Amino acid sequence: MEEKYCCDVMKSKVFLIDEFNPVKNAIEEGKLVVFFPKFREYGLPYIEDSVSVDLIEYCPWCGKELPKSMRNEWFFELGKLGIDDPLSSKRIPKRFKTSEWYEENFGEDNRLPDIEK
Ligand SMILES: [Zn+2]
């Protein structure tokens, strides 16, 4: 699935994180920004004792606001499926490992569901 980026610099600097491409790889490849498709979160990777990421809300190059995080919604939707410990669960549906779940649930216009936080 093609991701939409705010600018060409972001597109050239970003590293997509998934279960096979951890943050460690981004650092080793010298990528400055990581993107977690399943949470729709952008961050700056670094090593401080262990691999860490500081999440960002604006593009460091063009200054545009990045899409809102879907992390809370991710937990909420998996909770509805009866998965209460999704970070350690082995039975996460495949679409929840990518951006597929929110695109299919909430569409291209990024409409967020009403959830209680
Ligand atoms: Zn940008």
Backbone and ligand atoms as CSV (ligand in chain L), in Angstrom:
chain,resi,resn,atom,element,x,y,z
A,1,MET,N,N,0.843,-1.195,0.000
A,1,MET,CA,C,0.000,0.000,0.000
A,1,MET,C,C,0.881,1.248,0.000
A,2,GLU,N,N,0.579,2.171,-0.873
A,2,GLU,CA,C,1.408,3.366,-0.970
A,2,GLU,C,C,1.024,4.370,0.111
A,3,GLU,N,N,2.019,4.858,0.819
A,3,GLU,CA,C,1.772,5.859,1.838
A,3,GLU,C,C,1.859,7.236,1.206
A,4,LYS,N,N,1.111,8.162,1.766
A,4,LYS,CA,C,1.188,9.535,1.276
A,4,LYS,C,C,2.056,10.326,2.235
A,5,TYR,N,N,3.027,11.007,1.668
A,5,TYR,CA,C,3.916,11.793,2.512
A,5,TYR,C,C,3.714,13.275,2.275
A,6,CYS,N,N,4.082,14.041,3.285
A,6,CYS,CA,C,3.888,15.487,3.224
A,6,CYS,C,C,4.816,16.149,2.209
A,7,CYS,N,N,6.015,15.569,1.992
A,7,CYS,CA,C,6.972,16.194,1.063
A,7,CYS,C,C,7.980,15.143,0.589
A,8,ASP,N,N,8.743,15.503,-0.436
A,8,ASP,CA,C,9.703,14.552,-1.005
A,8,ASP,C,C,10.832,14.225,-0.045
A,9,VAL,N,N,11.194,15.206,0.806
A,9,VAL,CA,C,12.280,14.937,1.760
A,9,VAL,C,C,11.846,13.852,2.739
A,10,MET,N,N,10.640,14.025,3.280
A,10,MET,CA,C,10.115,12.990,4.185
A,10,MET,C,C,10.109,11.640,3.489
A,11,LYS,N,N,9.629,11.626,2.257
A,11,LYS,CA,C,9.547,10.380,1.504
A,11,LYS,C,C,10.918,9.717,1.386
A,12,SER,N,N,11.972,10.523,1.214
A,12,SER,CA,C,13.299,9.947,1.027
A,12,SER,C,C,13.974,9.584,2.348
A,13,LYS,N,N,13.520,10.177,3.448
A,13,LYS,CA,C,14.185,9.937,4.741
A,13,LYS,C,C,13.470,8.919,5.620
A,14,VAL,N,N,12.213,8.613,5.308
A,14,VAL,CA,C,11.410,7.806,6.220
A,14,VAL,C,C,11.685,6.308,6.050
A,15,PHE,N,N,11.571,5.608,7.140
A,15,PHE,CA,C,11.750,4.156,7.161
A,15,PHE,C,C,10.474,3.542,7.715
A,16,LEU,N,N,9.889,2.609,6.968
A,16,LEU,CA,C,8.642,1.984,7.405
A,16,LEU,C,C,8.900,0.823,8.355
A,17,ILE,N,N,8.287,0.913,9.531
A,17,ILE,CA,C,8.466,-0.115,10.547
A,17,ILE,C,C,7.355,-1.164,10.426
A,18,ASP,N,N,7.765,-2.434,10.427
A,18,ASP,CA,C,6.783,-3.513,10.583
A,18,ASP,C,C,7.468,-4.632,11.342
A,19,GLU,N,N,6.799,-5.775,11.423
A,19,GLU,CA,C,7.350,-6.837,12.273
A,19,GLU,C,C,8.705,-7.348,11.770
A,20,PHE,N,N,8.990,-7.142,10.474
A,20,PHE,CA,C,10.263,-7.620,9.929
A,20,PHE,C,C,11.306,-6.515,9.826
A,21,ASN,N,N,10.886,-5.284,9.995
A,21,ASN,CA,C,11.792,-4.133,9.855
A,21,ASN,C,C,11.733,-3.260,11.107
A,22,PRO,N,N,12.491,-3.667,12.136
A,22,PRO,CA,C,12.447,-2.942,13.405
A,22,PRO,C,C,13.203,-1.612,13.345
A,23,VAL,N,N,13.009,-0.810,14.357
A,23,VAL,CA,C,13.624,0.517,14.428
A,23,VAL,C,C,15.151,0.427,14.333
A,24,LYS,N,N,15.710,-0.623,14.910
A,24,LYS,CA,C,17.164,-0.838,14.871
A,24,LYS,C,C,17.687,-0.757,13.429
A,25,ASN,N,N,16.964,-1.347,12.498
A,25,ASN,CA,C,17.383,-1.334,11.091
A,25,ASN,C,C,17.403,0.084,10.524
A,26,ALA,N,N,16.413,0.884,10.932
A,26,ALA,CA,C,16.345,2.265,10.449
A,26,ALA,C,C,17.598,3.022,10.871
A,27,ILE,N,N,17.996,2.829,12.112
A,27,ILE,CA,C,19.188,3.514,12.632
A,27,ILE,C,C,20.430,3.042,11.883
A,28,GLU,N,N,20.517,1.728,11.667
A,28,GLU,CA,C,21.677,1.179,10.959
A,28,GLU,C,C,21.763,1.705,9.524
A,29,GLU,N,N,20.599,1.948,8.923
A,29,GLU,CA,C,20.582,2.466,7.547
A,29,GLU,C,C,20.672,3.987,7.493
A,30,GLY,N,N,20.774,4.608,8.656
A,30,GLY,CA,C,20.916,6.058,8.692
A,30,GLY,C,C,19.639,6.823,8.378
A,31,LYS,N,N,18.491,6.175,8.528
A,31,LYS,CA,C,17.220,6.858,8.281
A,31,LYS,C,C,16.882,7.744,9.473
A,32,LEU,N,N,16.415,8.937,9.186
A,32,LEU,CA,C,16.205,9.923,10.245
A,32,LEU,C,C,14.816,9.863,10.871
A,33,VAL,N,N,13.861,9.309,10.122
A,33,VAL,CA,C,12.481,9.261,10.611
A,33,VAL,C,C,11.935,7.853,10.410
A,34,VAL,N,N,11.182,7.390,11.384
A,34,VAL,CA,C,10.501,6.104,11.224
A,34,VAL,C,C,8.994,6.337,11.196
A,35,PHE,N,N,8.292,5.461,10.489
A,35,PHE,CA,C,6.834,5.530,10.416
A,35,PHE,C,C,6.275,4.166,10.788
A,36,PHE,N,N,5.322,4.170,11.728
A,36,PHE,CA,C,4.656,2.939,12.141
A,36,PHE,C,C,3.275,2.912,11.478
A,37,PRO,N,N,3.149,2.207,10.356
A,37,PRO,CA,C,1.864,2.235,9.648
A,37,PRO,C,C,0.687,1.806,10.516
A,38,LYS,N,N,0.865,0.797,11.375
A,38,LYS,CA,C,-0.293,0.293,12.131
A,38,LYS,C,C,-0.821,1.322,13.121
A,39,PHE,N,N,0.062,2.197,13.637
A,39,PHE,CA,C,-0.365,3.257,14.563
A,39,PHE,C,C,-0.492,4.612,13.864
A,40,ARG,N,N,-0.015,4.675,12.614
A,40,ARG,CA,C,0.087,5.939,11.881
A,40,ARG,C,C,0.857,6.980,12.701
A,41,GLU,N,N,2.034,6.572,13.173
A,41,GLU,CA,C,2.862,7.467,13.977
A,41,GLU,C,C,4.238,7.646,13.340
A,42,TYR,N,N,4.717,8.887,13.392
A,42,TYR,CA,C,6.060,9.210,12.923
A,42,TYR,C,C,6.942,9.486,14.140
A,43,GLY,N,N,8.232,9.138,14.037
A,43,GLY,CA,C,9.121,9.406,15.154
A,43,GLY,C,C,10.567,9.497,14.720
A,44,LEU,N,N,11.374,10.026,15.647
A,44,LEU,CA,C,12.814,10.140,15.433
A,44,LEU,C,C,13.496,9.020,16.206
A,45,PRO,N,N,14.184,8.109,15.501
A,45,PRO,CA,C,14.827,6.976,16.176
A,45,PRO,C,C,16.206,7.348,16.707
A,46,TYR,N,N,16.558,6.799,17.841
A,46,TYR,CA,C,17.900,7.011,18.391
A,46,TYR,C,C,18.225,5.896,19.372
A,47,ILE,N,N,19.498,5.830,19.746
A,47,ILE,CA,C,19.914,4.814,20.710
A,47,ILE,C,C,20.365,5.497,21.984
A,48,GLU,N,N,19.751,5.120,23.091
A,48,GLU,CA,C,20.146,5.629,24.398
A,48,GLU,C,C,19.952,4.451,25.350
A,49,ASP,N,N,21.006,3.715,25.587
A,49,ASP,CA,C,20.948,2.421,26.263
A,49,ASP,C,C,20.297,1.380,25.356
A,50,SER,N,N,19.054,1.669,24.914
A,50,SER,CA,C,18.428,0.771,23.955
A,50,SER,C,C,17.824,1.621,22.834
A,51,VAL,N,N,17.215,0.934,21.886
A,51,VAL,CA,C,16.619,1.650,20.755
A,51,VAL,C,C,15.377,2.402,21.221
A,52,SER,N,N,15.297,3.674,20.890
A,52,SER,CA,C,14.172,4.498,21.321
A,52,SER,C,C,13.632,5.307,20.147
A,53,VAL,N,N,12.417,5.819,20.319
A,53,VAL,CA,C,11.806,6.682,19.308
A,53,VAL,C,C,11.086,7.822,20.019
A,54,ASP,N,N,11.348,9.055,19.588
A,54,ASP,CA,C,10.560,10.194,20.047
A,54,ASP,C,C,9.528,10.498,18.970
A,55,LEU,N,N,8.260,10.422,19.329
A,55,LEU,CA,C,7.216,10.675,18.342
A,55,LEU,C,C,7.180,12.149,17.973
A,56,ILE,N,N,6.844,12.424,16.716
A,56,ILE,CA,C,6.743,13.815,16.247
A,56,ILE,C,C,5.367,14.042,15.629
A,57,GLU,N,N,4.905,15.282,15.702
A,57,GLU,CA,C,3.584,15.625,15.168
A,57,GLU,C,C,3.671,16.509,13.936
A,58,TYR,N,N,4.899,17.035,13.670
A,58,TYR,CA,C,5.090,17.902,12.507
A,58,TYR,C,C,6.306,17.422,11.727
A,59,CYS,N,N,6.260,17.601,10.418
A,59,CYS,CA,C,7.390,17.217,9.576
A,59,CYS,C,C,8.581,18.125,9.875
A,60,PRO,N,N,9.774,17.546,10.128
A,60,PRO,CA,C,10.956,18.358,10.420
A,60,PRO,C,C,11.412,19.192,9.223
A,61,TRP,N,N,11.009,18.823,8.021
A,61,TRP,CA,C,11.502,19.513,6.825
A,61,TRP,C,C,10.520,20.536,6.276
A,62,CYS,N,N,9.262,20.138,6.109
A,62,CYS,CA,C,8.322,21.096,5.503
A,62,CYS,C,C,7.415,21.737,6.552
A,63,GLY,N,N,7.406,21.200,7.768
A,63,GLY,CA,C,6.647,21.811,8.844
A,63,GLY,C,C,5.163,21.462,8.875
A,64,LYS,N,N,4.722,20.666,7.914
A,64,LYS,CA,C,3.297,20.306,7.900
A,64,LYS,C,C,2.945,19.404,9.083
A,65,GLU,N,N,1.703,19.542,9.539
A,65,GLU,CA,C,1.222,18.664,10.602
A,65,GLU,C,C,1.044,17.260,10.026
A,66,LEU,N,N,1.554,16.282,10.750
A,66,LEU,CA,C,1.445,14.896,10.303
A,66,LEU,C,C,0.085,14.339,10.708
A,67,PRO,N,N,-0.366,13.256,10.071
A,67,PRO,CA,C,-1.676,12.693,10.425
A,67,PRO,C,C,-1.725,12.312,11.900
A,68,LYS,N,N,-2.919,12.387,12.468
A,68,LYS,CA,C,-3.087,12.048,13.879
A,68,LYS,C,C,-2.795,10.563,14.128
A,69,SER,N,N,-2.201,10.296,15.267
A,69,SER,CA,C,-1.927,8.923,15.668
A,69,SER,C,C,-3.216,8.119,15.788
A,70,MET,N,N,-3.149,6.854,15.378
A,70,MET,CA,C,-4.294,5.950,15.510
A,70,MET,C,C,-4.047,4.917,16.606
A,71,ARG,N,N,-3.090,5.185,17.481
A,71,ARG,CA,C,-2.722,4.196,18.499
A,71,ARG,C,C,-3.902,3.834,19.425
A,72,ASN,N,N,-4.588,4.843,19.945
A,72,ASN,CA,C,-5.717,4.547,20.840
A,72,ASN,C,C,-6.803,3.754,20.123
A,73,GLU,N,N,-7.042,4.148,18.867
A,73,GLU,CA,C,-8.054,3.448,18.085
A,73,GLU,C,C,-7.642,1.992,17.823
A,74,TRP,N,N,-6.336,1.792,17.637
A,74,TRP,CA,C,-5.818,0.442,17.396
A,74,TRP,C,C,-6.144,-0.472,18.587
A,75,PHE,N,N,-5.860,0.016,19.800
A,75,PHE,CA,C,-6.182,-0.770,21.000
A,75,PHE,C,C,-7.692,-0.962,21.136
A,76,PHE,N,N,-8.434,0.094,20.826
A,76,PHE,CA,C,-9.890,0.049,20.956
A,76,PHE,C,C,-10.493,-0.988,20.014
A,77,GLU,N,N,-10.068,-0.964,18.756
A,77,GLU,CA,C,-10.627,-1.891,17.768
A,77,GLU,C,C,-10.251,-3.344,18.094
A,78,LEU,N,N,-9.022,-3.560,18.546
A,78,LEU,CA,C,-8.618,-4.915,18.897
A,78,LEU,C,C,-9.351,-5.377,20.156
A,79,GLY,N,N,-9.615,-4.444,21.071
A,79,GLY,CA,C,-10.395,-4.773,22.256
A,79,GLY,C,C,-11.787,-5.269,21.885
A,80,LYS,N,N,-12.374,-4.642,20.858
A,80,LYS,CA,C,-13.694,-5.074,20.398
A,80,LYS,C,C,-13.669,-6.502,19.861
A,81,LEU,N,N,-12.474,-6.922,19.388
A,81,LEU,CA,C,-12.324,-8.294,18.884
A,81,LEU,C,C,-11.956,-9.259,20.016
A,82,GLY,N,N,-11.922,-8.745,21.241
A,82,GLY,CA,C,-11.617,-9.604,22.384
A,82,GLY,C,C,-10.133,-9.755,22.645
A,83,ILE,N,N,-9.314,-8.928,21.996
A,83,ILE,CA,C,-7.863,-9.002,22.211
A,83,ILE,C,C,-7.467,-7.849,23.138
A,84,ASP,N,N,-7.285,-8.171,24.393
A,84,ASP,CA,C,-7.046,-7.136,25.390
A,84,ASP,C,C,-5.559,-6.860,25.635
A,85,ASP,N,N,-4.701,-7.733,25.128
A,85,ASP,CA,C,-3.258,-7.536,25.326
A,85,ASP,C,C,-2.549,-7.581,23.968
A,86,PRO,N,N,-2.948,-6.677,23.061
A,86,PRO,CA,C,-2.475,-6.782,21.671
A,86,PRO,C,C,-0.959,-6.715,21.494
A,87,LEU,N,N,-0.245,-6.063,22.409
A,87,LEU,CA,C,1.200,-5.960,22.212
A,87,LEU,C,C,1.909,-7.295,22.420
A,88,SER,N,N,1.281,-8.195,23.199
A,88,SER,CA,C,1.915,-9.494,23.402
A,88,SER,C,C,1.121,-10.625,22.761
A,89,SER,N,N,-0.053,-10.308,22.238
A,89,SER,CA,C,-0.890,-11.350,21.646
A,89,SER,C,C,-0.293,-11.882,20.353
A,90,LYS,N,N,-0.446,-13.167,20.131
A,90,LYS,CA,C,0.050,-13.796,18.904
A,90,LYS,C,C,-1.059,-13.877,17.851
A,91,ARG,N,N,-2.260,-13.417,18.212
A,91,ARG,CA,C,-3.366,-13.595,17.261
A,91,ARG,C,C,-3.928,-12.265,16.759
A,92,ILE,N,N,-3.033,-11.335,16.496
A,92,ILE,CA,C,-3.436,-10.074,15.898
A,92,ILE,C,C,-3.789,-10.315,14.422
A,93,PRO,N,N,-4.996,-9.920,14.012
A,93,PRO,CA,C,-5.330,-10.075,12.586
A,93,PRO,C,C,-4.327,-9.319,11.720
A,94,LYS,N,N,-4.028,-9.895,10.553
A,94,LYS,CA,C,-2.982,-9.356,9.683
A,94,LYS,C,C,-3.197,-7.877,9.360
A,95,ARG,N,N,-4.453,-7.476,9.131
A,95,ARG,CA,C,-4.685,-6.090,8.724
A,95,ARG,C,C,-4.304,-5.088,9.811
A,96,PHE,N,N,-4.244,-5.559,11.075
A,96,PHE,CA,C,-3.866,-4.675,12.181
A,96,PHE,C,C,-2.346,-4.506,12.305
A,97,LYS,N,N,-1.601,-5.197,11.454
A,97,LYS,CA,C,-0.148,-5.028,11.449
A,97,LYS,C,C,0.294,-3.993,10.431
A,98,THR,N,N,-0.667,-3.463,9.679
A,98,THR,CA,C,-0.379,-2.432,8.679
A,98,THR,C,C,-1.402,-1.308,8.840
A,99,SER,N,N,-1.440,-0.419,7.874
A,99,SER,CA,C,-2.417,0.674,7.912
A,99,SER,C,C,-3.783,0.221,7.412
A,100,GLU,N,N,-3.860,-1.031,6.982
A,100,GLU,CA,C,-5.080,-1.537,6.345
A,100,GLU,C,C,-6.307,-1.369,7.229
A,101,TRP,N,N,-6.162,-1.627,8.527
A,101,TRP,CA,C,-7.337,-1.657,9.403
A,101,TRP,C,C,-8.029,-0.302,9.488
A,102,TYR,N,N,-7.266,0.807,9.561
A,102,TYR,CA,C,-7.957,2.098,9.674
A,102,TYR,C,C,-8.417,2.618,8.329
A,103,GLU,N,N,-7.683,2.239,7.268
A,103,GLU,CA,C,-8.147,2.659,5.947
A,103,GLU,C,C,-9.460,1.975,5.607
A,104,GLU,N,N,-9.566,0.715,6.010
A,104,GLU,CA,C,-10.795,-0.010,5.696
A,104,GLU,C,C,-11.929,0.416,6.643
A,105,ASN,N,N,-11.592,0.744,7.885
A,105,ASN,CA,C,-12.636,1.142,8.844
A,105,ASN,C,C,-13.078,2.585,8.683
A,106,PHE,N,N,-12.097,3.448,8.433
A,106,PHE,CA,C,-12.383,4.871,8.550
A,106,PHE,C,C,-12.173,5.634,7.247
A,107,GLY,N,N,-11.685,4.938,6.229
A,107,GLY,CA,C,-11.598,5.546,4.906
A,107,GLY,C,C,-10.468,6.530,4.736
A,108,GLU,N,N,-10.395,7.067,3.558
A,108,GLU,CA,C,-9.286,7.940,3.174
A,108,GLU,C,C,-9.354,9.299,3.864
A,109,ASP,N,N,-10.548,9.695,4.302
A,109,ASP,CA,C,-10.674,11.047,4.847
A,109,ASP,C,C,-10.202,11.125,6.300
A,110,ASN,N,N,-9.673,10.004,6.811
A,110,ASN,CA,C,-9.078,9.997,8.144
A,110,ASN,C,C,-10.066,10.346,9.249
A,111,ARG,N,N,-11.344,10.102,9.008
A,111,ARG,CA,C,-12.344,10.349,10.028
A,111,ARG,C,C,-12.085,9.427,11.219
A,112,LEU,N,N,-12.054,9.977,12.381
A,112,LEU,CA,C,-11.765,9.154,13.551
A,112,LEU,C,C,-13.061,8.713,14.210
A,113,PRO,N,N,-13.047,7.537,14.771
A,113,PRO,CA,C,-14.239,7.080,15.491
A,113,PRO,C,C,-14.352,7.795,16.825
A,114,ASP,N,N,-15.543,7.860,17.362
A,114,ASP,CA,C,-15.705,8.413,18.695
A,114,ASP,C,C,-15.382,7.330,19.711
A,115,ILE,N,N,-14.340,7.554,20.455
A,115,ILE,CA,C,-14.020,6.566,21.480
A,115,ILE,C,C,-13.764,7.282,22.790
A,116,GLU,N,N,-13.959,6.560,23.861
A,116,GLU,CA,C,-13.674,7.117,25.176
A,116,GLU,C,C,-12.248,6.814,25.528
A,117,LYS,N,N,-11.503,7.852,25.911
A,117,LYS,CA,C,-10.096,7.630,26.216
A,117,LYS,C,C,-9.883,7.546,27.714
L,1,ZN,ZN,ZN,7.287,17.180,5.035
